[in-house]
Amino acid sequence: MGPKRLHAVTGVLISAGLILSFLGMMAAVATVSLPMFAYCAALSYAADLMLHSTESTTLERLRDSRFGLTMRFLIRQFLLLGLCGAIADIESFVAQMTTIGLLLLFILQLAYGALLKHVRKQRNELPFTTRGLDLDALGIRRMPHPFLVDKHVRKTLHLDIPLVAGALATIATDNWRWVTYGMIITVFLAYLSLLVLLPDARNALKLPTTDEAIDELNHQLAEYRPQVALYFTFAAISKDFMYQVNMWLEALEALDLRPLIVLRERATLRYLDATSVPVICVPKADNLARIEMHELRVALYPGNAGKNVHMLQRAEVKHVFIGHGDSDKLASSNRVSKVFDEIWVAGRAGRDRYERIKHAVTHNQIVEVGRPQLMPLHRWTGRAVNPVPTVIYAPTWEGWTDDACYTSVLPAGEKLIQALLDHELDIRVIYKPHPLTGSRSPQAAAAHRRVIALLEEDNARRFGRNVSDSKAASRKLARLDQRIADLSERGVRSPYPDLSEEERTARIRRSRNQAGTLYWSAMPDAAHHVVTNRIPALYDCFNHSDLLIGDMSSVVSDFVATLKPYAIFNLDGLPDQEFRNEQRTAYASYLLDADCNGLSEAIEAMLNPTEDHMAPYREQLKEYLLGAEYPPSAVRFNDAANDLYRRGVADFPIEYPEPAPFPA
């Protein structure tokens, strides 16, 4: 059983224990059994703590079943009052003290939560959030300490433990002191928590007005003088979409122009990777319109979104669609792109893709800049270089609709993995699915889980449950993960609050490189890998593989840069030549159908260079998809930005507003 399945099973068992403990408390009230109630109450508290510490997905199921955390505490408290009435009397001292204590606790919990909600609401009304800009002049205080804010509902709910324990002790001993002491401790702790929160909350509410904040931001931007902006907005806020921005960060940092990142949703800032580029997040369009960037002449857009229009209305700026990867999907040649001044594509394939759409864009609007992100990829040497021949299976996701469903996970994923595992030679598999796999389709999610289960079961069969080759390496990897998490925190949560963004970014990238190296060394050479986390990165997986099997996606286009053999699923069953004509990335590909016919040919090409008859076609396709090898794509991307900036300045010369006159 793999670790993820074991984790899921553990969560289910703890949930079962939690539900049984509540059934036991109900039975105890019905049978008037104090020992049973005390035992089941203690078990329910312990199960609750364990369930939250494992962060099991069963927590969501419990919430959806109207059995969430707050409801569980209320049920336990009502059952306690029921026990008091059954054993003592509903008008007894223990019942009255318990009722008073619970009411006071509820009032203090309500006040605590309302105060935090008010602080968050006021902070969210700030016109912007920034990273990498010095806005100390605004005097914005930090939020209260994370201990007071994070999971505060769970923490304050557990303050009823002294009262519950005291009430049970009084019922058992008939000594009024226990419930009295329990009530005093519970109410005192809740009141103390509120008192501790108050001064921090008061400081956090000392905020500038919108006008003061925007004036100071404009002052900082006037000093920085941004010339090019990467603009990103997305309706569905999730870390899974932020790859569209994160893939461009290093290319942005390498530009001659002074870059700025403009985000529109506050949550996206949390998922933005470390970068030395200054960042502003401005949720409201009215506030964005007031942001002054006098030298800004180029705006880059990695995605098509409705709120792009709020930046597109800046007439002095040249607007460029750069996308988030070149592929033959419909989204890679959208007619909406007509609104941009230019569209930057990797190579001739991107140009042809757009020119096939009549009346969409003109020939001069399309600029071939290569793919700067592909510089670290290792090139094919003509044979498999890994100790164990390695296949990376990197399918795309199921798309927003069934019409745009290109994933092979659903119809062929299990068959492919089983065929690779059954091959006469040992083959290592790296499974690197799209981060959104299974997010729309429950069937795709189930197929995804079955693929993972096959690989984990094969690892367990060959290497035992603990696949890791080195416990020391695993511990070091865990420390590196924690260091990256600590460095990624900012503000009051950060152990490194005084680091500049440049130094923070450098340290995070160093740690990631070390973690990537350790990741591969911590596993046996022949062990399969299921890669769903940030480390190792996709291109690192490319460098540790000898053959790619994928779908119609930008992953295939990027892999072509390695010149290694690859295979694509032809799930519609089209004739090979017709499929290659429709999907340009399939020109140099080995083709698989839904039953994985053609797999042996692709594996033979990986193992035997003389049988790799698609090798010369990959050379041609690489230049067609990604442009010429020289000048390097990083240089072409930079030159394109510089050229467009010069034209932008020529069309709209830079003008600064006249300074305000000194008062007479």
PLY file of the C-alpha trace (Angstrom):
ply
format ascii 1.0
element vertex 664
property float x
property float y
property float z
element edge 663
property int vertex1
property int vertex2
end_header
0.00 0.00 0.00
1.45 3.33 -1.08
1.93 6.24 1.36
-0.92 8.28 -0.11
-3.37 5.40 0.09
-2.14 4.62 3.62
-2.72 8.27 4.52
-6.26 8.12 3.11
-7.04 4.86 4.92
-5.74 6.34 8.19
-8.04 9.33 7.74
-11.04 7.05 7.14
-10.25 4.95 10.24
-9.90 8.04 12.44
-13.19 9.40 11.04
-14.87 6.11 11.83
-13.55 6.29 15.39
-14.81 9.86 15.66
-18.32 8.94 14.52
-18.39 5.90 16.82
-17.37 8.09 19.77
-20.39 10.34 19.19
-22.68 7.34 18.85
-21.20 6.09 22.11
-21.95 9.41 23.85
-25.54 9.24 22.63
-25.82 5.69 23.96
-24.29 6.80 27.27
-26.94 9.52 27.67
-29.69 7.06 26.79
-28.40 4.44 29.26
-27.27 7.06 31.83
-23.68 5.73 31.85
-21.11 8.27 33.06
-18.00 6.08 32.44
-19.06 5.38 28.85
-19.73 9.08 28.21
-16.36 10.14 29.70
-14.49 7.55 27.65
-16.29 8.41 24.39
-15.87 12.18 24.98
-12.11 11.76 25.46
-11.98 9.57 22.34
-13.88 12.22 20.32
-11.43 14.98 21.34
-8.43 12.77 20.50
-9.89 11.70 17.14
-10.64 15.33 16.25
-7.05 16.38 16.98
-5.61 13.43 15.04
-7.89 14.07 12.07
-6.80 17.71 11.81
-3.13 16.88 12.30
-3.25 14.44 9.35
-5.16 17.03 7.26
-7.22 14.17 5.86
-9.61 14.74 2.96
-12.32 13.14 5.12
-12.57 16.49 6.91
-14.23 17.91 3.78
-16.63 14.97 3.64
-17.60 15.52 7.27
-18.25 19.21 6.59
-20.35 18.36 3.54
-22.36 15.95 5.71
-23.25 18.74 8.17
-20.90 17.17 10.72
-18.18 19.80 10.68
-15.98 20.91 13.56
-18.35 23.46 15.12
-21.32 21.10 14.82
-19.37 18.30 16.52
-18.54 20.52 19.49
-22.15 21.71 19.80
-23.46 18.13 19.71
-20.98 17.07 22.41
-21.96 20.02 24.62
-25.70 19.31 24.24
-25.09 15.65 25.03
-23.22 16.72 28.16
-26.20 18.81 29.25
-28.43 15.84 28.52
-26.26 13.65 30.73
-26.42 16.27 33.50
-30.22 16.20 33.34
-30.36 12.41 33.25
-28.02 11.75 36.19
-28.43 14.82 38.39
-31.25 17.13 37.36
-31.60 19.70 34.64
-31.96 22.34 37.37
-29.03 21.02 39.39
-25.95 23.09 40.18
-23.74 21.17 37.73
-26.24 21.68 34.87
-26.60 25.38 35.63
-22.86 26.02 35.90
-22.22 24.04 32.70
-24.89 26.02 30.85
-23.55 29.38 32.10
-19.98 28.41 31.22
-20.91 27.29 27.71
-22.91 30.49 27.10
-20.03 32.70 28.26
-17.59 30.69 26.15
-19.86 31.07 23.12
-20.08 34.86 23.61
-16.28 35.19 23.91
-15.72 32.92 20.89
-18.17 35.04 18.92
-16.37 38.25 19.92
-12.96 36.75 19.03
-14.11 35.59 15.61
-15.96 38.84 14.86
-12.88 40.90 15.72
-10.65 38.85 13.44
-13.23 39.00 10.65
-13.37 42.80 11.00
-9.57 43.05 10.84
-9.42 40.87 7.72
-12.22 42.81 6.06
-10.53 46.16 6.69
-7.15 44.86 5.52
-8.75 43.48 2.35
-10.11 46.93 1.62
-6.56 48.22 1.15
-6.34 49.17 -2.53
-3.34 46.93 -3.22
-0.84 44.43 -1.90
2.83 44.51 -2.87
6.02 42.53 -2.78
9.49 43.95 -3.26
8.49 47.62 -2.86
9.29 49.74 0.19
5.98 51.03 1.52
7.07 51.53 5.13
6.12 55.20 4.84
2.45 54.15 4.95
2.93 52.81 8.47
0.87 49.69 7.82
1.19 47.43 10.87
1.43 43.68 10.68
-1.47 41.33 11.25
-1.76 39.71 14.70
0.60 36.82 15.40
-0.21 33.68 13.37
-0.88 31.72 16.58
-3.79 34.05 17.28
-5.10 33.94 13.71
-4.43 30.53 12.18
-7.11 27.91 12.88
-8.53 30.14 15.60
-11.95 28.46 15.47
-10.46 25.08 16.33
-8.33 26.57 19.09
-11.14 28.49 20.78
-13.57 25.57 20.49
-11.16 23.34 22.43
-11.28 25.77 25.36
-14.39 23.90 26.54
-12.26 20.92 27.66
-11.75 22.17 31.28
-15.49 22.81 31.62
-16.48 19.42 30.20
-13.93 17.63 32.40
-15.08 19.57 35.47
-18.74 18.82 34.83
-18.04 15.09 34.47
-15.93 15.11 37.64
-18.72 16.83 39.59
-21.30 14.31 38.35
-18.97 11.47 39.41
-18.03 12.86 42.87
-20.96 15.17 43.66
-18.34 17.86 44.47
-19.42 21.29 43.18
-15.81 22.56 43.08
-14.87 20.64 39.93
-17.45 22.18 37.61
-16.83 25.60 39.17
-13.09 25.40 38.61
-13.61 24.03 35.10
-15.96 26.87 34.20
-13.58 29.49 35.61
-10.61 28.07 33.69
-12.55 27.86 30.41
-13.98 31.37 30.64
-10.66 32.81 31.85
-8.72 31.28 28.94
-11.28 32.53 26.40
-11.27 36.03 27.95
-7.46 36.05 28.09
-7.29 35.09 24.39
-9.52 38.03 23.51
-7.43 40.40 25.65
-4.21 39.24 23.95
-5.74 39.69 20.49
-7.12 43.21 21.13
-3.88 45.29 20.99
-2.58 43.46 17.89
-5.96 43.88 16.21
-6.01 47.58 17.09
-2.56 48.05 15.52
-3.55 46.07 12.42
-6.51 48.42 11.92
-4.32 51.52 11.70
-4.52 51.80 7.94
-3.98 54.62 5.45
-6.81 55.91 3.30
-7.09 54.75 -0.30
-5.78 58.09 -1.56
-2.78 58.00 0.80
-1.93 54.43 -0.16
-2.14 55.00 -3.94
-0.13 58.23 -3.68
2.67 56.40 -1.88
2.61 53.50 -4.36
2.83 55.96 -7.24
5.79 57.59 -5.50
7.57 54.22 -5.21
6.81 53.33 -8.84
8.09 56.75 -9.96
11.41 55.89 -8.30
11.53 52.33 -9.74
10.29 53.42 -13.22
8.95 50.07 -14.59
9.19 49.67 -18.35
7.60 46.25 -18.90
4.82 44.53 -16.93
3.69 40.93 -16.73
-0.08 41.12 -16.17
-2.04 38.14 -14.84
-5.60 37.60 -13.74
-7.65 34.45 -13.42
-11.20 33.85 -12.24
-10.47 30.45 -10.65
-8.00 31.17 -7.85
-5.77 28.16 -7.33
-2.09 27.44 -7.03
-2.54 25.03 -9.96
-3.01 27.95 -12.37
-0.02 29.97 -11.18
2.37 27.95 -13.32
1.21 30.24 -16.13
3.00 33.12 -14.41
5.78 31.27 -12.60
7.20 29.84 -15.83
8.04 33.38 -17.02
9.68 34.76 -13.88
13.32 34.00 -14.71
12.90 35.22 -18.30
11.38 38.42 -16.91
14.26 38.90 -14.49
16.78 38.54 -17.33
15.33 41.41 -19.42
17.25 44.62 -19.99
14.04 46.52 -19.23
12.89 47.15 -15.67
10.08 44.60 -15.06
6.99 44.70 -12.84
4.39 42.01 -12.14
0.75 43.13 -11.94
-1.75 40.71 -10.37
-5.47 41.24 -9.84
-6.53 38.66 -7.23
-5.04 38.76 -3.73
-4.90 34.97 -3.47
-2.60 34.75 -6.50
0.12 36.60 -4.58
0.22 33.72 -2.12
0.97 31.25 -4.92
3.39 33.44 -6.88
6.86 31.96 -6.81
9.86 33.77 -5.37
11.18 36.47 -7.68
13.31 39.57 -7.48
10.80 41.42 -9.68
8.57 43.88 -7.76
4.92 42.83 -7.58
1.72 44.79 -7.14
-1.71 43.20 -6.70
-4.58 45.61 -7.39
-8.02 43.91 -7.19
-10.23 46.86 -8.20
-10.18 48.24 -11.72
-10.74 51.82 -10.50
-7.63 51.64 -8.33
-5.57 50.06 -11.12
-6.53 52.98 -13.37
-5.02 55.35 -10.79
-1.65 53.56 -10.72
0.88 55.70 -12.58
3.62 54.00 -14.61
4.94 56.73 -16.88
7.67 54.68 -18.56
5.63 51.49 -18.99
5.39 50.70 -22.69
5.16 46.89 -22.84
2.63 44.59 -21.11
2.93 40.80 -21.35
-0.09 38.53 -20.89
0.36 34.79 -20.19
-3.39 34.13 -20.27
-6.65 35.23 -21.90
-9.02 36.55 -19.23
-11.83 39.07 -19.11
-10.05 41.40 -16.73
-7.17 41.81 -19.20
-9.24 44.68 -20.55
-8.38 46.78 -17.50
-4.75 46.89 -18.64
-5.50 46.77 -22.37
-7.17 50.18 -22.11
-3.78 51.84 -21.59
-3.22 53.24 -25.07
0.44 54.14 -24.53
1.34 50.50 -23.78
2.10 47.81 -26.38
0.18 44.69 -25.37
1.68 41.24 -26.03
0.15 37.78 -25.61
2.92 35.36 -24.57
0.72 32.47 -23.45
1.84 29.69 -21.15
3.17 27.14 -23.58
2.87 26.29 -27.28
0.66 23.38 -28.28
-1.91 22.36 -30.88
-4.80 22.92 -28.46
-7.43 25.40 -29.56
-6.47 27.72 -26.68
-3.03 28.19 -28.26
-4.55 29.98 -31.27
-7.51 31.85 -29.87
-9.29 34.46 -32.00
-9.46 36.66 -28.87
-5.73 37.24 -29.32
-6.65 39.78 -31.99
-6.92 42.43 -29.25
-3.15 42.32 -28.65
-0.57 44.38 -30.53
1.70 41.37 -30.86
1.64 37.64 -30.19
4.95 36.07 -29.22
5.28 32.42 -30.14
8.14 29.97 -29.84
8.69 29.20 -33.52
7.21 28.86 -36.97
4.61 26.37 -35.73
3.03 29.03 -33.53
2.94 31.45 -36.44
1.26 28.88 -38.71
-1.24 28.02 -35.99
-2.45 31.61 -35.79
-2.34 32.25 -39.53
-4.70 29.31 -40.10
-7.39 31.34 -38.30
-8.72 33.69 -40.95
-9.17 37.35 -40.05
-7.69 36.79 -36.57
-4.20 38.31 -36.61
-1.87 39.68 -39.25
1.49 38.28 -40.22
3.34 41.23 -38.64
1.63 40.77 -35.28
3.36 37.44 -34.71
6.93 37.42 -33.36
9.01 34.26 -32.92
10.99 34.45 -29.65
11.69 30.82 -28.78
11.13 29.37 -25.32
13.61 30.87 -22.81
12.47 28.37 -20.15
14.03 25.45 -22.07
17.66 26.48 -21.67
18.39 23.99 -18.80
17.22 20.92 -20.77
19.76 18.17 -21.52
20.05 17.13 -25.18
19.68 13.58 -26.54
22.99 11.75 -26.86
21.61 9.03 -29.13
20.93 6.43 -26.46
19.35 6.04 -23.00
21.72 7.50 -20.43
19.94 6.50 -17.20
21.03 3.35 -15.31
17.51 2.02 -15.92
15.72 3.09 -19.13
13.21 5.72 -18.04
9.85 6.66 -19.53
8.09 9.82 -18.42
4.32 9.72 -18.79
3.12 13.35 -18.73
-0.54 13.48 -19.77
-2.53 16.69 -19.97
-5.75 17.27 -18.02
-9.37 16.79 -19.10
-9.92 20.43 -20.06
-12.82 22.74 -19.30
-15.27 20.80 -21.47
-15.56 17.35 -23.00
-14.98 18.92 -26.42
-11.52 20.02 -25.26
-10.69 16.78 -23.46
-7.27 15.71 -24.70
-6.16 13.59 -21.74
-5.09 9.98 -22.23
-5.37 9.21 -18.50
-9.02 8.26 -18.79
-9.02 5.93 -21.82
-5.45 4.62 -21.80
-3.51 5.56 -18.64
-3.85 2.24 -16.82
-3.18 0.19 -19.96
-0.01 2.16 -20.65
1.38 1.81 -17.14
0.54 -1.90 -17.02
2.24 -2.44 -20.38
5.38 -0.65 -19.17
5.43 -2.67 -15.95
4.96 -5.92 -17.90
7.80 -5.18 -20.35
10.52 -7.82 -20.54
13.14 -5.22 -19.57
13.09 -3.21 -16.37
11.69 0.21 -17.20
11.45 3.04 -14.71
8.31 5.18 -14.99
8.01 8.83 -14.01
4.35 9.83 -13.81
4.03 13.62 -14.05
0.38 14.53 -14.67
-0.94 18.02 -15.36
-1.63 19.73 -12.00
-5.34 20.05 -12.87
-5.82 16.37 -13.68
-9.10 15.18 -12.16
-10.22 18.66 -11.11
-13.25 18.67 -13.45
-13.94 15.01 -14.17
-14.45 12.47 -11.34
-13.74 9.71 -13.87
-10.37 11.26 -14.75
-9.59 11.66 -11.04
-10.36 7.97 -10.46
-8.20 6.90 -13.42
-5.39 9.14 -12.13
-5.57 7.43 -8.72
-5.48 3.99 -10.34
-2.34 4.89 -12.29
-0.67 6.01 -9.06
-1.76 2.82 -7.31
-0.20 0.62 -10.02
3.17 2.36 -9.68
3.13 2.39 -5.88
2.19 -1.29 -5.74
5.04 -2.20 -8.10
7.49 -0.17 -6.00
6.23 -1.87 -2.82
6.56 -5.31 -4.43
10.17 -4.71 -5.48
11.52 -2.46 -2.73
9.16 -2.86 0.21
6.93 -0.20 1.73
9.82 2.18 2.39
11.07 2.85 -1.13
13.54 5.52 -0.04
17.13 4.34 -0.37
18.51 6.64 2.31
16.80 7.72 5.50
19.44 10.41 5.94
18.68 11.78 2.47
14.96 11.71 3.20
15.48 13.63 6.43
17.64 16.18 4.64
15.01 16.52 1.92
12.38 17.19 4.60
14.63 19.87 6.11
15.09 21.49 2.70
11.32 21.46 2.13
10.86 23.17 5.48
13.56 25.72 4.67
11.85 26.54 1.36
8.51 26.90 3.19
10.10 29.20 5.79
11.78 31.32 3.14
8.51 31.57 1.23
6.72 33.06 4.24
6.65 36.83 4.55
5.64 39.30 7.21
4.97 38.19 10.77
5.00 34.51 9.79
8.50 34.66 8.33
11.57 33.47 10.23
13.52 35.74 7.83
11.57 39.03 7.84
14.54 41.22 6.92
15.63 39.38 3.76
15.42 41.32 0.51
13.40 39.68 -2.25
16.60 39.19 -4.28
18.31 37.28 -1.46
15.13 35.38 -0.58
14.72 34.30 -4.22
18.35 33.22 -4.50
18.12 31.11 -1.33
14.85 29.45 -2.38
16.24 28.52 -5.79
19.45 27.18 -4.24
17.42 25.07 -1.83
15.20 23.80 -4.64
18.22 22.74 -6.68
19.61 20.89 -3.66
16.21 19.30 -2.99
15.93 18.19 -6.62
19.35 16.50 -6.46
18.47 14.81 -3.17
15.08 13.67 -4.47
16.64 11.47 -7.13
19.42 10.16 -4.87
16.96 9.17 -2.11
15.30 6.52 -4.31
16.68 3.34 -5.93
17.64 3.78 -9.58
14.84 1.47 -10.74
12.07 2.92 -8.53
9.09 4.55 -10.19
8.22 8.17 -9.39
4.84 9.83 -8.99
5.55 13.55 -9.25
2.67 15.77 -8.17
4.59 18.29 -6.06
6.74 21.25 -7.00
9.93 19.23 -6.59
11.21 17.81 -8.86
10.25 20.28 -11.58
8.96 19.14 -14.98
12.21 19.95 -16.79
14.20 18.09 -14.13
11.99 15.07 -14.90
12.77 15.55 -18.60
16.50 15.42 -17.81
16.03 12.13 -15.92
14.04 10.43 -18.67
14.83 8.82 -22.03
11.36 8.71 -23.63
8.24 10.86 -23.22
4.70 9.58 -23.63
2.14 12.34 -23.61
-0.86 14.04 -25.15
-1.44 17.05 -27.33
-0.02 19.73 -25.01
2.83 22.19 -24.58
4.68 19.54 -22.55
5.35 17.66 -25.80
6.48 20.84 -27.57
8.93 21.56 -24.76
10.24 17.98 -24.73
11.07 18.24 -28.42
13.91 20.60 -27.38
15.72 17.59 -25.87
15.63 15.72 -29.23
14.79 12.54 -27.26
12.21 10.13 -28.72
8.60 10.68 -27.72
5.16 9.23 -28.35
1.70 10.83 -28.51
-1.69 9.22 -28.10
-3.93 9.29 -31.19
-7.13 8.65 -29.27
-9.52 9.48 -32.12
-8.15 6.67 -34.24
-7.30 8.91 -37.21
-4.96 7.58 -39.92
-1.38 8.35 -38.93
-0.71 10.84 -41.70
-3.98 12.68 -41.13
-3.23 12.93 -37.40
0.29 14.25 -38.06
-1.10 16.84 -40.47
-3.61 18.06 -37.89
-1.24 17.99 -34.90
2.09 19.54 -35.81
3.78 18.22 -32.65
3.03 14.67 -33.87
5.23 15.15 -36.97
8.23 13.43 -35.32
6.29 11.36 -32.82
5.69 7.66 -32.42
1.92 7.20 -32.24
-0.09 5.14 -29.76
-3.75 4.24 -29.90
-6.07 3.76 -26.92
-4.86 0.15 -26.59
-1.21 1.29 -26.57
-0.41 -0.29 -29.92
2.85 1.30 -31.09
4.42 1.33 -27.62
7.01 -1.35 -28.45
8.24 0.72 -31.40
8.73 3.78 -29.19
10.57 1.75 -26.52
12.81 0.18 -29.18
13.71 3.68 -30.42
14.75 4.59 -26.86
16.89 1.46 -26.45
18.35 1.08 -29.95
19.43 4.22 -31.90
19.50 2.31 -35.18
15.76 1.66 -34.83
14.95 5.31 -34.06
13.70 6.25 -37.52
12.03 9.44 -36.22
15.33 11.02 -35.07
15.93 13.15 -38.21
12.33 14.37 -38.09
12.81 15.53 -34.50
15.68 17.77 -35.63
13.39 19.39 -38.20
10.49 19.66 -35.77
12.61 21.25 -33.05
13.47 24.20 -35.27
9.89 24.41 -36.55
8.37 24.43 -33.06
10.98 26.35 -31.09
12.92 28.37 -33.63
16.60 28.36 -34.49
19.21 27.29 -31.95
21.06 30.58 -32.33
20.68 33.23 -31.17
19.46 31.59 -27.92
15.80 32.10 -27.09
16.65 34.17 -24.01
18.40 36.65 -26.32
15.49 36.67 -28.80
12.96 37.23 -26.03
15.01 40.13 -24.65
15.50 41.64 -28.12
11.77 41.44 -28.84
11.00 43.28 -25.60
13.61 45.96 -26.28
12.40 46.48 -29.85
8.76 46.79 -28.84
9.66 49.16 -26.01
11.53 51.44 -28.42
8.53 51.50 -30.73
6.24 52.21 -27.80
8.35 55.18 -26.73
8.43 56.44 -30.31
4.62 56.30 -30.51
4.08 57.74 -27.03
7.10 59.72 -25.78
7.61 59.51 -22.03
6.12 62.49 -20.25
6.18 63.15 -16.52
3.54 65.27 -14.82
4.55 68.77 -13.82
5.52 68.94 -10.14
3.05 70.76 -7.94
4.03 74.43 -7.43
5.36 75.49 -4.06
2.78 77.32 -1.99
3.21 81.09 -1.99
0 1
1 2
2 3
3 4
4 5
5 6
6 7
7 8
8 9
9 10
10 11
11 12
12 13
13 14
14 15
15 16
16 17
17 18
18 19
19 20
20 21
21 22
22 23
23 24
24 25
25 26
26 27
27 28
28 29
29 30
30 31
31 32
32 33
33 34
34 35
35 36
36 37
37 38
38 39
39 40
40 41
41 42
42 43
43 44
44 45
45 46
46 47
47 48
48 49
49 50
50 51
51 52
52 53
53 54
54 55
55 56
56 57
57 58
58 59
59 60
60 61
61 62
62 63
63 64
64 65
65 66
66 67
67 68
68 69
69 70
70 71
71 72
72 73
73 74
74 75
75 76
76 77
77 78
78 79
79 80
80 81
81 82
82 83
83 84
84 85
85 86
86 87
87 88
88 89
89 90
90 91
91 92
92 93
93 94
94 95
95 96
96 97
97 98
98 99
99 100
100 101
101 102
102 103
103 104
104 105
105 106
106 107
107 108
108 109
109 110
110 111
111 112
112 113
113 114
114 115
115 116
116 117
117 118
118 119
119 120
120 121
121 122
122 123
123 124
124 125
125 126
126 127
127 128
128 129
129 130
130 131
131 132
132 133
133 134
134 135
135 136
136 137
137 138
138 139
139 140
140 141
141 142
142 143
143 144
144 145
145 146
146 147
147 148
148 149
149 150
150 151
151 152
152 153
153 154
154 155
155 156
156 157
157 158
158 159
159 160
160 161
161 162
162 163
163 164
164 165
165 166
166 167
167 168
168 169
169 170
170 171
171 172
172 173
173 174
174 175
175 176
176 177
177 178
178 179
179 180
180 181
181 182
182 183
183 184
184 185
185 186
186 187
187 188
188 189
189 190
190 191
191 192
192 193
193 194
194 195
195 196
196 197
197 198
198 199
199 200
200 201
201 202
202 203
203 204
204 205
205 206
206 207
207 208
208 209
209 210
210 211
211 212
212 213
213 214
214 215
215 216
216 217
217 218
218 219
219 220
220 221
221 222
222 223
223 224
224 225
225 226
226 227
227 228
228 229
229 230
230 231
231 232
232 233
233 234
234 235
235 236
236 237
237 238
238 239
239 240
240 241
241 242
242 243
243 244
244 245
245 246
246 247
247 248
248 249
249 250
250 251
251 252
252 253
253 254
254 255
255 256
256 257
257 258
258 259
259 260
260 261
261 262
262 263
263 264
264 265
265 266
266 267
267 268
268 269
269 270
270 271
271 272
272 273
273 274
274 275
275 276
276 277
277 278
278 279
279 280
280 281
281 282
282 283
283 284
284 285
285 286
286 287
287 288
288 289
289 290
290 291
291 292
292 293
293 294
294 295
295 296
296 297
297 298
298 299
299 300
300 301
301 302
302 303
303 304
304 305
305 306
306 307
307 308
308 309
309 310
310 311
311 312
312 313
313 314
314 315
315 316
316 317
317 318
318 319
319 320
320 321
321 322
322 323
323 324
324 325
325 326
326 327
327 328
328 329
329 330
330 331
331 332
332 333
333 334
334 335
335 336
336 337
337 338
338 339
339 340
340 341
341 342
342 343
343 344
344 345
345 346
346 347
347 348
348 349
349 350
350 351
351 352
352 353
353 354
354 355
355 356
356 357
357 358
358 359
359 360
360 361
361 362
362 363
363 364
364 365
365 366
366 367
367 368
368 369
369 370
370 371
371 372
372 373
373 374
374 375
375 376
376 377
377 378
378 379
379 380
380 381
381 382
382 383
383 384
384 385
385 386
386 387
387 388
388 389
389 390
390 391
391 392
392 393
393 394
394 395
395 396
396 397
397 398
398 399
399 400
400 401
401 402
402 403
403 404
404 405
405 406
406 407
407 408
408 409
409 410
410 411
411 412
412 413
413 414
414 415
415 416
416 417
417 418
418 419
419 420
420 421
421 422
422 423
423 424
424 425
425 426
426 427
427 428
428 429
429 430
430 431
431 432
432 433
433 434
434 435
435 436
436 437
437 438
438 439
439 440
440 441
441 442
442 443
443 444
444 445
445 446
446 447
447 448
448 449
449 450
450 451
451 452
452 453
453 454
454 455
455 456
456 457
457 458
458 459
459 460
460 461
461 462
462 463
463 464
464 465
465 466
466 467
467 468
468 469
469 470
470 471
471 472
472 473
473 474
474 475
475 476
476 477
477 478
478 479
479 480
480 481
481 482
482 483
483 484
484 485
485 486
486 487
487 488
488 489
489 490
490 491
491 492
492 493
493 494
494 495
495 496
496 497
497 498
498 499
499 500
500 501
501 502
502 503
503 504
504 505
505 506
506 507
507 508
508 509
509 510
510 511
511 512
512 513
513 514
514 515
515 516
516 517
517 518
518 519
519 520
520 521
521 522
522 523
523 524
524 525
525 526
526 527
527 528
528 529
529 530
530 531
531 532
532 533
533 534
534 535
535 536
536 537
537 538
538 539
539 540
540 541
541 542
542 543
543 544
544 545
545 546
546 547
547 548
548 549
549 550
550 551
551 552
552 553
553 554
554 555
555 556
556 557
557 558
558 559
559 560
560 561
561 562
562 563
563 564
564 565
565 566
566 567
567 568
568 569
569 570
570 571
571 572
572 573
573 574
574 575
575 576
576 577
577 578
578 579
579 580
580 581
581 582
582 583
583 584
584 585
585 586
586 587
587 588
588 589
589 590
590 591
591 592
592 593
593 594
594 595
595 596
596 597
597 598
598 599
599 600
600 601
601 602
602 603
603 604
604 605
605 606
606 607
607 608
608 609
609 610
610 611
611 612
612 613
613 614
614 615
615 616
616 617
617 618
618 619
619 620
620 621
621 622
622 623
623 624
624 625
625 626
626 627
627 628
628 629
629 630
630 631
631 632
632 633
633 634
634 635
635 636
636 637
637 638
638 639
639 640
640 641
641 642
642 643
643 644
644 645
645 646
646 647
647 648
648 649
649 650
650 651
651 652
652 653
653 654
654 655
655 656
656 657
657 658
658 659
659 660
660 661
661 662
662 663
